[in-house]
Amino acid sequence: MIGFLVLPGPDDATARTLFERVRTLAFKRVVACDRARLSPAVAEALAPRQAALYQRATRDPGARAALAAIFTDVDVVACALSLDAPTPIADLAARTLLELLAGQRRPGHAIAPTLDLASVDRNPLRSIEDHPAKDGNALDFGTESPAAWAASITRALAAIAAALPDLHAELATTLRRIVPVGVDPEQHRSCSYREAPGLVYLSLHPGNLTMAEAIIHETQHTKLNLLSWLDPILDNPADQRVVSPVRPDLRPLFGVLLAAHAFVPVAALHHALAAIDHPIAREAGFVARRAAVLASNAAALATLRAHARPTPTGSRVVAALDSTHAALAELA
């Protein structure tokens, strides 16, 4: 099963291409930032850096690769894409960006060559929370050590690699840093931000399936959010709200699309784990969880069929979700 931005095929570079284009957009956001929106001190500090970046990009072709490397960093991209936020957040984004461009990188704990576990969170939007059942995303290792966190994440990634190897390969682009947000054996929490592609907030849960699901869930958000910077996806009014199958609050249609786009690949994970008789598929509750996700996906897709007005690009995403869900439901 392969679907546009849903389940990648072998050597699918779509997510990487989107990230490269958004990285270029982030660079342009910095150079073109309207400093009048910033506080005077921050605006004054940013001005010479803007000029230097512009000169390097336009007058020194040899410097472009170095600039591209700088704007691969998820913190740099998050700060650049947050410069249009309200002034307090834009100020924080600009100050942090200046520190990063001066070489002040964040410490972290390496999990894989392209993934680390944060020990400092520099996302300027980290205090903003959209979910009514959550209260922020403060970095918190809880009662467990960074090594325990890394071990849990590694086990979850191994399960994804065994079940969905092409999606696991895509994580080298869509999952660059995990911010720990506490330990909870009962309820799992996760979050990501449109302005911070590749940055995921996760709580630690003892269930390997729960952790694997959360990684897929949030990195799917990354892909759709990357696309949203470059192409409109839905033409629905921004203030239109509908019932969501996975949230207690009324949601915009894009929120329902985000949910379906996140959980259809989770259903594919369930199917593949069962197909290879993975130990996770033999755990108590797996069969019920698989059925619940399929039912929720069917409800989300029905809502989209009833209310969504996708653009041509959005139609490709919705069609891929529909066909993938239909195949999974038939195989269940």
C-alpha positions in Angstrom: 0.0 0.0 0.0 1.4 3.3 -1.1 -0.3 6.7 -1.0 0.7 10.3 -1.6 2.1 11.6 1.7 0.3 8.7 3.6 2.5 5.6 3.2 5.7 6.1 1.2 7.1 3.7 -1.3 10.7 2.6 -1.6 13.1 5.6 -2.0 10.1 8.0 -1.8 11.7 11.5 -1.5 8.5 13.5 -1.3 8.9 14.4 2.4 12.5 15.3 1.9 11.7 17.5 -1.1 8.9 19.3 0.9 11.4 19.9 3.8 14.0 21.3 1.5 11.4 23.7 0.0 10.2 24.8 3.4 13.8 25.3 4.5 14.3 27.7 1.6 11.1 29.4 2.7 12.4 29.7 6.2 15.6 31.4 4.9 13.5 33.9 2.9 11.4 34.6 6.0 14.5 35.6 7.9 15.9 37.9 5.2 12.5 39.5 4.5 11.3 39.8 8.1 9.5 43.0 8.8 11.5 44.3 11.8 8.8 46.9 12.6 6.8 44.0 14.2 9.7 43.4 16.6 10.7 45.3 19.7 13.3 48.0 18.9 16.2 46.2 20.6 15.5 42.9 18.9 14.9 44.6 15.5 18.3 46.4 15.9 20.1 43.2 16.6 18.5 41.3 13.7 19.2 43.9 11.0 22.9 43.2 10.5 22.3 39.5 10.5 19.6 39.8 7.8 22.0 41.8 5.7 24.8 39.3 6.1 22.6 36.4 5.2 21.3 38.1 2.1 24.8 39.0 1.0 26.1 35.5 1.5 23.3 34.0 -0.5 23.4 36.4 -3.4 27.1 37.2 -3.7 28.9 34.0 -2.7 27.6 30.9 -4.4 30.0 28.8 -2.4 28.3 29.8 0.8 24.9 28.5 -0.2 25.7 25.0 0.9 26.7 26.2 4.3 23.5 28.3 4.6 21.4 25.3 3.6 23.1 23.3 6.3 22.2 26.0 8.9 18.6 26.0 7.8 18.4 22.2 8.1 18.5 22.6 11.9 14.9 22.2 13.3 15.4 25.0 15.8 16.6 27.5 13.2 13.6 26.6 10.9 11.1 26.9 13.9 12.4 30.3 14.8 12.4 31.5 11.2 8.8 30.3 10.6 7.7 32.0 13.9 8.9 35.5 13.0 5.3 36.3 11.8 3.8 35.4 15.2 2.6 38.0 17.7 5.4 40.3 18.9 6.3 38.5 22.2 6.8 35.2 20.4 8.4 36.8 17.3 10.9 38.5 19.7 11.7 35.2 21.3 12.1 33.6 17.9 14.4 36.4 16.7 16.6 36.3 19.8 16.9 32.5 19.7 17.6 32.6 16.0 20.4 35.1 16.6 21.9 32.8 19.2 21.7 29.8 16.9 23.2 31.6 13.9 26.0 32.7 16.2 26.8 29.0 16.8 25.0 28.4 20.1 23.6 24.9 19.5 21.4 23.0 21.9 22.7 20.0 23.8 20.9 16.7 23.3 21.1 12.9 23.7 21.7 11.1 20.4 19.3 8.3 19.6 20.1 7.7 15.9 22.3 9.5 13.4 19.5 11.9 12.5 17.6 11.9 15.8 18.2 13.3 19.2 16.4 13.6 22.5 16.3 17.3 23.6 17.7 18.4 26.9 16.9 22.1 26.0 13.8 23.2 24.1 14.3 26.3 21.9 11.0 26.2 20.0 9.6 29.7 20.5 6.0 28.3 20.3 6.6 25.7 23.0 4.2 27.4 25.5 1.2 27.4 23.1 -1.2 24.6 23.6 -4.2 23.8 21.4 -5.6 20.7 23.1 -8.2 21.3 25.8 -7.0 18.3 27.9 -3.4 19.4 28.0 -1.5 22.2 29.8 1.6 23.1 27.9 4.6 21.2 26.7 7.4 21.9 29.2 10.5 19.7 28.8 10.4 17.1 31.5 12.2 13.7 31.8 9.9 12.8 34.7 11.1 9.9 36.8 13.2 8.3 34.0 16.7 8.9 32.8 17.6 10.0 29.3 18.9 6.5 28.7 15.5 5.0 29.6 13.8 7.4 27.3 16.2 6.6 24.5 15.7 2.9 25.0 11.9 3.2 24.8 12.1 5.3 21.6 14.6 2.9 20.1 12.2 0.0 20.7 9.3 1.9 19.1 11.4 2.7 16.1 12.5 -0.9 15.8 8.8 -2.0 15.7 8.1 0.6 13.0 11.2 -0.6 11.0 10.0 -4.2 11.2 6.4 -3.4 10.1 6.7 -0.4 7.8 10.4 -0.1 6.6 9.7 2.6 4.0 7.9 4.8 6.5 10.8 4.1 9.0 13.3 5.3 6.3 11.2 8.5 5.9 11.6 9.3 9.6 15.2 10.4 8.8 13.5 13.5 7.4 10.3 13.8 9.5 11.7 13.0 13.0 14.8 15.0 13.9 14.3 15.8 17.6 12.0 14.5 20.4 11.2 16.7 23.4 10.3 14.7 26.5 7.2 16.0 28.3 6.9 13.7 31.4 6.2 10.1 32.3 2.6 8.8 32.5 1.8 5.1 32.6 -1.9 5.7 31.9 -2.4 8.5 29.4 0.0 9.3 26.6 0.6 12.9 25.3 2.1 14.1 22.1 2.3 17.3 20.2 3.9 18.9 17.2 3.9 22.4 15.6 3.4 23.5 12.0 6.3 25.9 12.4 8.7 23.3 13.7 8.9 20.4 11.2 10.8 17.4 12.6 10.3 18.4 16.2 8.0 16.2 18.3 6.9 16.4 21.9 6.2 13.0 23.5 5.5 11.7 27.0 7.0 8.3 28.0 4.6 5.4 28.2 5.4 1.7 29.0 3.6 0.4 25.9 5.8 0.0 22.9 2.7 0.1 20.6 1.7 3.4 22.2 5.1 5.0 21.6 5.3 3.7 18.0 1.8 5.0 17.3 2.7 8.4 18.7 5.9 8.7 16.5 3.9 7.9 13.4 1.0 10.2 14.4 3.2 13.2 14.9 5.5 12.7 12.0 2.4 12.4 9.8 1.5 15.8 11.1 4.9 17.0 10.0 4.3 15.9 6.4 0.9 17.5 6.1 2.2 20.7 7.8 5.1 20.9 5.4 2.8 20.6 2.5 0.6 23.3 4.0 3.4 25.9 3.8 3.7 25.3 0.1 0.2 24.5 -1.2 -3.3 25.1 0.0 -4.9 21.8 1.0 -8.6 22.6 1.8 -10.7 25.5 0.7 -13.0 25.4 3.7 -13.5 28.6 5.8 -11.0 28.8 8.6 -13.8 29.2 11.2 -15.8 26.2 10.1 -16.0 23.6 12.9 -17.2 20.0 12.9 -17.3 17.1 15.3 -14.0 15.2 15.4 -13.8 11.4 16.1 -10.6 11.8 18.1 -11.0 15.1 19.9 -13.6 16.3 22.5 -13.7 19.8 21.0 -15.2 20.9 17.7 -12.4 21.0 15.1 -11.7 22.8 11.8 -11.8 20.5 8.8 -8.0 20.7 8.5 -7.9 19.3 12.1 -10.0 16.3 11.0 -7.8 15.8 8.0 -4.7 15.9 10.3 -6.3 13.2 12.4 -7.2 10.9 9.5 -3.7 11.5 8.0 -2.1 10.6 11.3 -4.1 7.5 12.1 -4.5 5.8 8.7 -0.8 4.9 8.8 -1.2 3.8 12.4 -3.8 1.4 11.1 -1.2 0.3 8.5 1.2 -0.3 11.4 -1.3 -2.5 13.2 -2.0 -4.5 10.0 1.7 -5.0 9.3 2.6 -6.0 12.9 -0.2 -8.6 12.8 1.0 -9.8 9.4 4.5 -10.5 10.6 3.3 -11.9 13.9 5.3 -9.3 15.8 5.3 -9.7 19.6 3.4 -6.4 20.0 0.5 -7.9 17.9 0.2 -10.7 20.6 -0.2 -8.2 23.5 -3.5 -7.8 25.3 -5.6 -5.1 23.9 -4.0 -5.1 20.4 -7.0 -6.5 18.6 -9.4 -4.0 20.2 -7.0 -1.1 19.6 -6.7 -2.1 15.9 -10.5 -2.2 15.5 -11.0 1.1 17.3 -8.5 3.0 15.1 -10.1 1.6 11.9 -13.5 2.7 13.2 -12.2 6.2 14.1 -10.6 6.5 10.7 -13.8 5.5 8.9 -15.6 8.3 10.9 -13.0 10.9 10.1 -13.0 10.1 6.4 -16.8 10.2 6.3 -16.7 13.7 7.9 -14.2 14.7 5.2 -16.4 13.3 2.4 -19.4 15.2 3.8 -17.8 18.6 4.5 -14.3 19.0 3.1 -13.5 21.1 0.0 -10.1 19.9 -1.0 -7.9 21.7 -3.5 -6.3 19.6 -6.3 -3.3 18.9 -4.0 -5.7 18.1 -1.1 -7.7 15.8 -3.3 -4.5 13.7 -3.8 -4.1 13.4 -0.1 -7.7 12.5 0.6 -7.8 10.0 -2.2 -4.7 8.3 -0.8 -6.3 8.2 2.6 -9.5 6.7 1.3 -7.8 4.0 -0.8 -5.4 3.0 2.0 -8.1 2.9 4.6 -10.3 0.8 2.3 -7.6 -1.7 1.7 -6.8 -1.9 5.5 -10.4 -2.4 6.4 -10.8 -5.2 3.9 -7.7 -6.9 5.3 -8.7 -6.6 8.9 
